[in-house]
Every structure is written in C-alpha cells, then in structure tokens.
Amino acid sequence: MNEYDIIIPYLVGAVSAVVTAVVVKVISSKAEKQYEYRLIEPVFKTITLRCPNCNRTFTTGEKTRPFKLRCPYCEIEGTIK
C-alpha cells in the first residue's frame, strides 16, 4: 500500500463535496432569478364626473355601484348609481 491509496478516498470525498456545493449554488441562483411582482396600489378604471353643483369636472376610481363620493371643489356629497 502506498501513500496515494490513503489520499484518494479523501480526494474523492472533497471533490464530490465541492461539486455538490456548486450544483446547489447553481440551482438556488436560478430560483432567485424568478421575480415576484407585488401590487403597489390597486389598478382600477377611472371615471370623469361633472359636479351638478359647481359644474367642475373631476376623476374618481370606478367602484362597485352605487357608491357615495364628494366633489373635491365644492364638497357636496352625491351618489353614483
């Protein structure tokens, strides 16, 4: 038995550990590149309205009807049916 017979099993173990670490890193880096988009604000349709009191136009978000709103200019409250 020579000195290489003792070193070879340790060398094979070390190489397999390095290969395993590289494979795990490659797989995890691919998983990290999958982006997840988060909604910052709800997306909804806007509608333009004309106030019956002051005749000024303004926009608001489309909601489930009927809904109440207030004119941003004259502060009168109304309902959209």
Biopython code that builds the backbone (N, CA, C, O; Angstrom):
import numpy as np
from Bio.PDB.StructureBuilder import StructureBuilder

atoms = [
    (1, "MET", "N", (0.854, -1.165, 0.000)),
    (1, "MET", "CA", (0.000, 0.000, 0.000)),
    (1, "MET", "C", (0.909, 1.240, 0.000)),
    (1, "MET", "O", (1.848, 1.346, 0.789)),
    (2, "ASN", "N", (0.599, 2.166, -0.907)),
    (2, "ASN", "CA", (1.418, 3.375, -0.949)),
    (2, "ASN", "C", (0.633, 4.568, -0.411)),
    (2, "ASN", "O", (-0.520, 4.430, -0.001)),
    (3, "GLU", "N", (1.257, 5.719, -0.417)),
    (3, "GLU", "CA", (0.644, 6.916, 0.175)),
    (3, "GLU", "C", (-0.578, 7.396, -0.608)),
    (3, "GLU", "O", (-1.452, 8.042, -0.031)),
    (4, "TYR", "N", (-0.661, 7.098, -1.898)),
    (4, "TYR", "CA", (-1.794, 7.545, -2.709)),
    (4, "TYR", "C", (-3.057, 6.739, -2.425)),
    (4, "TYR", "O", (-4.165, 7.235, -2.629)),
    (5, "ASP", "N", (-2.906, 5.531, -1.968)),
    (5, "ASP", "CA", (-4.072, 4.715, -1.628)),
    (5, "ASP", "C", (-4.833, 5.312, -0.447)),
    (5, "ASP", "O", (-6.045, 5.121, -0.339)),
    (6, "ILE", "N", (-4.163, 6.009, 0.412)),
    (6, "ILE", "CA", (-4.809, 6.637, 1.567)),
    (6, "ILE", "C", (-5.418, 7.981, 1.166)),
    (6, "ILE", "O", (-6.476, 8.340, 1.682)),
    (7, "ILE", "N", (-4.799, 8.718, 0.281)),
    (7, "ILE", "CA", (-5.244, 10.064, -0.087)),
    (7, "ILE", "C", (-6.436, 10.034, -1.045)),
    (7, "ILE", "O", (-7.286, 10.922, -0.980)),
    (8, "ILE", "N", (-6.522, 9.049, -1.921)),
    (8, "ILE", "CA", (-7.558, 9.014, -2.961)),
    (8, "ILE", "C", (-8.977, 9.043, -2.386)),
    (8, "ILE", "O", (-9.788, 9.810, -2.905)),
    (9, "PRO", "N", (-9.341, 8.277, -1.363)),
    (9, "PRO", "CA", (-10.709, 8.387, -0.831)),
    (9, "PRO", "C", (-11.021, 9.785, -0.290)),
    (9, "PRO", "O", (-12.134, 10.282, -0.461)),
    (10, "TYR", "N", (-10.050, 10.411, 0.356)),
    (10, "TYR", "CA", (-10.270, 11.773, 0.853)),
    (10, "TYR", "C", (-10.420, 12.761, -0.301)),
    (10, "TYR", "O", (-11.231, 13.684, -0.239)),
    (11, "LEU", "N", (-9.638, 12.560, -1.343)),
    (11, "LEU", "CA", (-9.706, 13.421, -2.515)),
    (11, "LEU", "C", (-11.059, 13.281, -3.216)),
    (11, "LEU", "O", (-11.657, 14.279, -3.619)),
    (12, "VAL", "N", (-11.534, 12.056, -3.361)),
    (12, "VAL", "CA", (-12.845, 11.824, -3.977)),
    (12, "VAL", "C", (-13.947, 12.460, -3.131)),
    (12, "VAL", "O", (-14.869, 13.067, -3.677)),
    (13, "GLY", "N", (-13.865, 12.333, -1.832)),
    (13, "GLY", "CA", (-14.859, 12.949, -0.947)),
    (13, "GLY", "C", (-14.845, 14.462, -1.042)),
    (13, "GLY", "O", (-15.903, 15.091, -1.078)),
    (14, "ALA", "N", (-13.660, 15.052, -1.082)),
    (14, "ALA", "CA", (-13.555, 16.508, -1.178)),
    (14, "ALA", "C", (-14.083, 17.016, -2.515)),
    (14, "ALA", "O", (-14.786, 18.025, -2.564)),
    (15, "VAL", "N", (-13.746, 16.321, -3.596)),
    (15, "VAL", "CA", (-14.225, 16.731, -4.919)),
    (15, "VAL", "C", (-15.741, 16.607, -5.000)),
    (15, "VAL", "O", (-16.400, 17.487, -5.554)),
    (16, "SER", "N", (-16.301, 15.541, -4.464)),
    (16, "SER", "CA", (-17.761, 15.382, -4.509)),
    (16, "SER", "C", (-18.454, 16.448, -3.660)),
    (16, "SER", "O", (-19.543, 16.901, -4.011)),
    (17, "ALA", "N", (-17.841, 16.851, -2.556)),
    (17, "ALA", "CA", (-18.418, 17.921, -1.737)),
    (17, "ALA", "C", (-18.412, 19.247, -2.490)),
    (17, "ALA", "O", (-19.384, 20.000, -2.434)),
    (18, "VAL", "N", (-17.324, 19.531, -3.190)),
    (18, "VAL", "CA", (-17.241, 20.771, -3.967)),
    (18, "VAL", "C", (-18.254, 20.758, -5.105)),
    (18, "VAL", "O", (-18.926, 21.761, -5.348)),
    (19, "VAL", "N", (-18.369, 19.636, -5.803)),
    (19, "VAL", "CA", (-19.334, 19.532, -6.899)),
    (19, "VAL", "C", (-20.756, 19.704, -6.372)),
    (19, "VAL", "O", (-21.566, 20.391, -6.994)),
    (20, "THR", "N", (-21.062, 19.096, -5.249)),
    (20, "THR", "CA", (-22.391, 19.241, -4.648)),
    (20, "THR", "C", (-22.664, 20.692, -4.286)),
    (20, "THR", "O", (-23.761, 21.193, -4.533)),
    (21, "ALA", "N", (-21.689, 21.371, -3.709)),
    (21, "ALA", "CA", (-21.865, 22.779, -3.345)),
    (21, "ALA", "C", (-22.103, 23.644, -4.576)),
    (21, "ALA", "O", (-22.928, 24.557, -4.542)),
    (22, "VAL", "N", (-21.392, 23.365, -5.656)),
    (22, "VAL", "CA", (-21.573, 24.137, -6.890)),
    (22, "VAL", "C", (-22.955, 23.888, -7.478)),
    (22, "VAL", "O", (-23.615, 24.830, -7.916)),
    (23, "VAL", "N", (-23.399, 22.648, -7.495)),
    (23, "VAL", "CA", (-24.724, 22.324, -8.031)),
    (23, "VAL", "C", (-25.811, 23.003, -7.207)),
    (23, "VAL", "O", (-26.755, 23.558, -7.770)),
    (24, "VAL", "N", (-25.693, 22.966, -5.898)),
    (24, "VAL", "CA", (-26.684, 23.620, -5.032)),
    (24, "VAL", "C", (-26.703, 25.120, -5.290)),
    (24, "VAL", "O", (-27.778, 25.718, -5.342)),
    (25, "LYS", "N", (-25.552, 25.732, -5.452)),
    (25, "LYS", "CA", (-25.470, 27.170, -5.708)),
    (25, "LYS", "C", (-26.110, 27.524, -7.045)),
    (25, "LYS", "O", (-26.822, 28.523, -7.141)),
    (26, "VAL", "N", (-25.867, 26.724, -8.073)),
    (26, "VAL", "CA", (-26.447, 26.990, -9.393)),
    (26, "VAL", "C", (-27.963, 26.865, -9.338)),
    (26, "VAL", "O", (-28.675, 27.704, -9.888)),
    (27, "ILE", "N", (-28.454, 25.839, -8.688)),
    (27, "ILE", "CA", (-29.904, 25.645, -8.586)),
    (27, "ILE", "C", (-30.538, 26.774, -7.788)),
    (27, "ILE", "O", (-31.589, 27.286, -8.175)),
    (28, "SER", "N", (-29.922, 27.169, -6.688)),
    (28, "SER", "CA", (-30.506, 28.236, -5.873)),
    (28, "SER", "C", (-30.419, 29.582, -6.573)),
    (28, "SER", "O", (-31.302, 30.420, -6.387)),
    (29, "SER", "N", (-29.384, 29.819, -7.372)),
    (29, "SER", "CA", (-29.301, 31.095, -8.085)),
    (29, "SER", "C", (-30.362, 31.179, -9.171)),
    (29, "SER", "O", (-30.859, 32.269, -9.455)),
    (30, "LYS", "N", (-30.722, 30.059, -9.784)),
    (30, "LYS", "CA", (-31.799, 30.069, -10.768)),
    (30, "LYS", "C", (-33.128, 30.352, -10.086)),
    (30, "LYS", "O", (-33.981, 31.038, -10.650)),
    (31, "ALA", "N", (-33.311, 29.835, -8.887)),
    (31, "ALA", "CA", (-34.550, 30.084, -8.155)),
    (31, "ALA", "C", (-34.636, 31.544, -7.729)),
    (31, "ALA", "O", (-35.735, 32.095, -7.664)),
    (32, "GLU", "N", (-33.509, 32.185, -7.438)),
    (32, "GLU", "CA", (-33.515, 33.579, -7.022)),
    (32, "GLU", "C", (-33.875, 34.514, -8.165)),
    (32, "GLU", "O", (-34.336, 35.628, -7.917)),
    (33, "LYS", "N", (-33.679, 34.097, -9.402)),
    (33, "LYS", "CA", (-33.942, 34.953, -10.540)),
    (33, "LYS", "C", (-35.409, 34.984, -10.927)),
    (33, "LYS", "O", (-35.782, 35.724, -11.838)),
    (34, "GLN", "N", (-36.246, 34.212, -10.271)),
    (34, "GLN", "CA", (-37.673, 34.257, -10.525)),
    (34, "GLN", "C", (-38.232, 35.433, -9.738)),
    (34, "GLN", "O", (-38.216, 35.438, -8.507)),
    (35, "TYR", "N", (-38.725, 36.426, -10.464)),
    (35, "TYR", "CA", (-39.190, 37.644, -9.831)),
    (35, "TYR", "C", (-40.654, 37.526, -9.452)),
    (35, "TYR", "O", (-41.457, 36.921, -10.162)),
    (36, "GLU", "N", (-40.976, 38.113, -8.327)),
    (36, "GLU", "CA", (-42.360, 38.150, -7.880)),
    (36, "GLU", "C", (-42.784, 39.607, -7.850)),
    (36, "GLU", "O", (-42.198, 40.417, -7.130)),
    (37, "TYR", "N", (-43.791, 39.936, -8.623)),
    (37, "TYR", "CA", (-44.276, 41.302, -8.664)),
    (37, "TYR", "C", (-45.364, 41.474, -7.617)),
    (37, "TYR", "O", (-46.280, 40.660, -7.497)),
    (38, "ARG", "N", (-45.235, 42.560, -6.863)),
    (38, "ARG", "CA", (-46.250, 42.864, -5.862)),
    (38, "ARG", "C", (-47.021, 44.102, -6.297)),
    (38, "ARG", "O", (-46.452, 45.046, -6.845)),
    (39, "LEU", "N", (-48.292, 44.082, -6.052)),
    (39, "LEU", "CA", (-49.156, 45.190, -6.416)),
    (39, "LEU", "C", (-48.957, 46.318, -5.418)),
    (39, "LEU", "O", (-49.164, 46.130, -4.219)),
    (40, "ILE", "N", (-48.559, 47.484, -5.899)),
    (40, "ILE", "CA", (-48.337, 48.625, -5.018)),
    (40, "ILE", "C", (-49.655, 49.316, -4.710)),
    (40, "ILE", "O", (-49.972, 49.556, -3.545)),
    (41, "GLU", "N", (-50.414, 49.633, -5.726)),
    (41, "GLU", "CA", (-51.745, 50.153, -5.499)),
    (41, "GLU", "C", (-52.718, 49.424, -6.414)),
    (41, "GLU", "O", (-52.340, 48.980, -7.498)),
    (42, "PRO", "N", (-53.959, 49.299, -5.984)),
    (42, "PRO", "CA", (-54.921, 48.590, -6.810)),
    (42, "PRO", "C", (-55.141, 49.319, -8.136)),
    (42, "PRO", "O", (-55.242, 50.545, -8.182)),
    (43, "VAL", "N", (-55.212, 48.551, -9.187)),
    (43, "VAL", "CA", (-55.464, 49.121, -10.505)),
    (43, "VAL", "C", (-56.967, 49.109, -10.729)),
    (43, "VAL", "O", (-57.620, 48.072, -10.612)),
    (44, "PHE", "N", (-57.495, 50.257, -11.047)),
    (44, "PHE", "CA", (-58.917, 50.312, -11.328)),
    (44, "PHE", "C", (-59.164, 51.363, -12.400)),
    (44, "PHE", "O", (-58.321, 52.220, -12.665)),
    (45, "LYS", "N", (-60.313, 51.277, -12.993)),
    (45, "LYS", "CA", (-60.699, 52.193, -14.046)),
    (45, "LYS", "C", (-61.096, 53.530, -13.418)),
    (45, "LYS", "O", (-61.763, 53.559, -12.384)),
    (46, "THR", "N", (-60.688, 54.628, -14.041)),
    (46, "THR", "CA", (-61.101, 55.939, -13.543)),
    (46, "THR", "C", (-62.246, 56.458, -14.398)),
    (46, "THR", "O", (-62.337, 56.176, -15.593)),
    (47, "ILE", "N", (-63.101, 57.213, -13.762)),
    (47, "ILE", "CA", (-64.213, 57.836, -14.475)),
    (47, "ILE", "C", (-64.154, 59.336, -14.224)),
    (47, "ILE", "O", (-63.718, 59.785, -13.164)),
    (48, "THR", "N", (-64.595, 60.099, -15.208)),
    (48, "THR", "CA", (-64.641, 61.557, -15.092)),
    (48, "THR", "C", (-66.086, 61.963, -14.851)),
    (48, "THR", "O", (-66.996, 61.527, -15.556)),
    (49, "LEU", "N", (-66.279, 62.799, -13.850)),
    (49, "LEU", "CA", (-67.624, 63.234, -13.467)),
    (49, "LEU", "C", (-67.705, 64.753, -13.507)),
    (49, "LEU", "O", (-66.696, 65.447, -13.384)),
    (50, "ARG", "N", (-68.925, 65.259, -13.683)),
    (50, "ARG", "CA", (-69.168, 66.698, -13.588)),
    (50, "ARG", "C", (-70.084, 66.934, -12.395)),
    (50, "ARG", "O", (-71.150, 66.327, -12.281)),
    (51, "CYS", "N", (-69.655, 67.813, -11.522)),
    (51, "CYS", "CA", (-70.436, 68.115, -10.320)),
    (51, "CYS", "C", (-71.685, 68.905, -10.717)),
    (51, "CYS", "O", (-71.580, 69.893, -11.443)),
    (52, "PRO", "N", (-72.872, 68.482, -10.249)),
    (52, "PRO", "CA", (-74.097, 69.212, -10.593)),
    (52, "PRO", "C", (-74.201, 70.557, -9.869)),
    (52, "PRO", "O", (-74.993, 71.414, -10.262)),
    (53, "ASN", "N", (-73.409, 70.741, -8.820)),
    (53, "ASN", "CA", (-73.479, 71.979, -8.050)),
    (53, "ASN", "C", (-72.550, 73.059, -8.616)),
    (53, "ASN", "O", (-72.994, 74.180, -8.862)),
    (54, "CYS", "N", (-71.261, 72.735, -8.826)),
    (54, "CYS", "CA", (-70.285, 73.742, -9.273)),
    (54, "CYS", "C", (-69.898, 73.592, -10.743)),
    (54, "CYS", "O", (-69.158, 74.428, -11.261)),
    (55, "ASN", "N", (-70.373, 72.559, -11.425)),
    (55, "ASN", "CA", (-70.114, 72.294, -12.848)),
    (55, "ASN", "C", (-68.652, 72.013, -13.174)),
    (55, "ASN", "O", (-68.287, 72.060, -14.349)),
    (56, "ARG", "N", (-67.820, 71.730, -12.221)),
    (56, "ARG", "CA", (-66.415, 71.397, -12.480)),
    (56, "ARG", "C", (-66.284, 69.890, -12.639)),
    (56, "ARG", "O", (-67.048, 69.127, -12.048)),
    (57, "THR", "N", (-65.309, 69.464, -13.442)),
    (57, "THR", "CA", (-65.098, 68.031, -13.657)),
    (57, "THR", "C", (-63.965, 67.529, -12.771)),
    (57, "THR", "O", (-63.032, 68.265, -12.450)),
    (58, "PHE", "N", (-64.064, 66.271, -12.387)),
    (58, "PHE", "CA", (-63.029, 65.606, -11.596)),
    (58, "PHE", "C", (-63.080, 64.123, -11.886)),
    (58, "PHE", "O", (-64.080, 63.616, -12.395)),
    (59, "THR", "N", (-61.998, 63.424, -11.561)),
    (59, "THR", "CA", (-61.941, 61.980, -11.796)),
    (59, "THR", "C", (-61.962, 61.241, -10.471)),
    (59, "THR", "O", (-61.516, 61.744, -9.439)),
    (60, "THR", "N", (-62.489, 60.048, -10.535)),
    (60, "THR", "CA", (-62.511, 59.171, -9.366)),
    (60, "THR", "C", (-62.366, 57.736, -9.853)),
    (60, "THR", "O", (-62.544, 57.452, -11.037)),
    (61, "GLY", "N", (-62.047, 56.854, -8.948)),
    (61, "GLY", "CA", (-61.912, 55.445, -9.303)),
    (61, "GLY", "C", (-63.264, 54.782, -9.432)),
    (61, "GLY", "O", (-64.184, 55.066, -8.665)),
    (62, "GLU", "N", (-63.380, 53.900, -10.400)),
    (62, "GLU", "CA", (-64.609, 53.129, -10.602)),
    (62, "GLU", "C", (-64.732, 52.121, -9.476)),
    (62, "GLU", "O", (-63.810, 51.343, -9.233)),
    (63, "LYS", "N", (-65.844, 52.128, -8.797)),
    (63, "LYS", "CA", (-66.096, 51.202, -7.695)),
    (63, "LYS", "C", (-67.390, 50.456, -7.979)),
    (63, "LYS", "O", (-68.074, 50.725, -8.966)),
    (64, "THR", "N", (-67.709, 49.534, -7.116)),
    (64, "THR", "CA", (-68.978, 48.827, -7.246)),
    (64, "THR", "C", (-70.102, 49.820, -6.993)),
    (64, "THR", "O", (-70.139, 50.499, -5.967)),
    (65, "ARG", "N", (-71.000, 49.886, -7.936)),
    (65, "ARG", "CA", (-72.088, 50.847, -7.829)),
    (65, "ARG", "C", (-73.244, 50.273, -7.042)),
    (65, "ARG", "O", (-73.439, 49.057, -7.048)),
    (66, "PRO", "N", (-74.002, 51.087, -6.378)),
    (66, "PRO", "CA", (-73.872, 52.524, -6.164)),
    (66, "PRO", "C", (-72.794, 52.833, -5.115)),
    (66, "PRO", "O", (-72.541, 52.027, -4.220)),
    (67, "PHE", "N", (-72.166, 54.003, -5.236)),
    (67, "PHE", "CA", (-71.197, 54.437, -4.235)),
    (67, "PHE", "C", (-71.306, 55.942, -4.039)),
    (67, "PHE", "O", (-71.687, 56.685, -4.944)),
    (68, "LYS", "N", (-70.959, 56.367, -2.831)),
    (68, "LYS", "CA", (-71.023, 57.783, -2.482)),
    (68, "LYS", "C", (-69.674, 58.426, -2.733)),
    (68, "LYS", "O", (-68.629, 57.791, -2.596)),
    (69, "LEU", "N", (-69.716, 59.704, -3.106)),
    (69, "LEU", "CA", (-68.488, 60.466, -3.276)),
    (69, "LEU", "C", (-68.745, 61.922, -2.936)),
    (69, "LEU", "O", (-69.885, 62.350, -2.758)),
    (70, "ARG", "N", (-67.653, 62.673, -2.851)),
    (70, "ARG", "CA", (-67.732, 64.085, -2.514)),
    (70, "ARG", "C", (-66.940, 64.870, -3.558)),
    (70, "ARG", "O", (-65.830, 64.476, -3.917)),
    (71, "CYS", "N", (-67.499, 65.972, -4.045)),
    (71, "CYS", "CA", (-66.813, 66.828, -5.003)),
    (71, "CYS", "C", (-65.598, 67.451, -4.310)),
    (71, "CYS", "O", (-65.740, 68.023, -3.229)),
    (72, "PRO", "N", (-64.405, 67.353, -4.910)),
    (72, "PRO", "CA", (-63.220, 67.917, -4.265)),
    (72, "PRO", "C", (-63.185, 69.445, -4.276)),
    (72, "PRO", "O", (-62.364, 70.050, -3.586)),
    (73, "TYR", "N", (-64.070, 70.071, -5.053)),
    (73, "TYR", "CA", (-64.054, 71.532, -5.162)),
    (73, "TYR", "C", (-65.079, 72.194, -4.251)),
    (73, "TYR", "O", (-64.743, 73.114, -3.505)),
    (74, "CYS", "N", (-66.324, 71.735, -4.305)),
    (74, "CYS", "CA", (-67.365, 72.393, -3.503)),
    (74, "CYS", "C", (-67.819, 71.549, -2.310)),
    (74, "CYS", "O", (-68.655, 71.994, -1.523)),
    (75, "GLU", "N", (-67.280, 70.346, -2.172)),
    (75, "GLU", "CA", (-67.536, 69.459, -1.027)),
    (75, "GLU", "C", (-68.968, 68.938, -0.943)),
    (75, "GLU", "O", (-69.363, 68.429, 0.106)),
    (76, "ILE", "N", (-69.755, 69.045, -2.006)),
    (76, "ILE", "CA", (-71.106, 68.480, -1.973)),
    (76, "ILE", "C", (-71.002, 66.965, -2.124)),
    (76, "ILE", "O", (-70.184, 66.468, -2.898)),
    (77, "GLU", "N", (-71.829, 66.238, -1.386)),
    (77, "GLU", "CA", (-71.804, 64.780, -1.424)),
    (77, "GLU", "C", (-72.896, 64.280, -2.350)),
    (77, "GLU", "O", (-73.993, 64.836, -2.393)),
    (78, "GLY", "N", (-72.584, 63.218, -3.097)),
    (78, "GLY", "CA", (-73.559, 62.641, -4.007)),
    (78, "GLY", "C", (-73.370, 61.143, -4.124)),
    (78, "GLY", "O", (-72.456, 60.571, -3.530)),
    (79, "THR", "N", (-74.244, 60.509, -4.897)),
    (79, "THR", "CA", (-74.213, 59.067, -5.096)),
    (79, "THR", "C", (-74.182, 58.773, -6.590)),
    (79, "THR", "O", (-74.911, 59.387, -7.368)),
    (80, "ILE", "N", (-73.341, 57.838, -6.980)),
    (80, "ILE", "CA", (-73.296, 57.360, -8.358)),
    (80, "ILE", "C", (-74.085, 56.062, -8.406)),
    (80, "ILE", "O", (-73.775, 55.112, -7.687)),
    (81, "LYS", "N", (-75.099, 56.025, -9.253)),
    (81, "LYS", "CA", (-75.933, 54.825, -9.360)),
    (81, "LYS", "C", (-75.576, 54.027, -10.570)),
    (81, "LYS", "O", (-76.177, 52.982, -10.820)),
]
sb = StructureBuilder()
sb.init_structure("model")
sb.init_model(0)
sb.init_chain("A")
sb.init_seg("    ")
for serial, (resi, resn, name, xyz) in enumerate(atoms, 1):
    if name == "N":
        sb.init_residue(resn, " ", resi, " ")
    sb.init_atom(name, np.array(xyz, "f"), 0.0, 1.0, " ", f" {name:<3s}", serial, name[0])
structure = sb.get_structure()
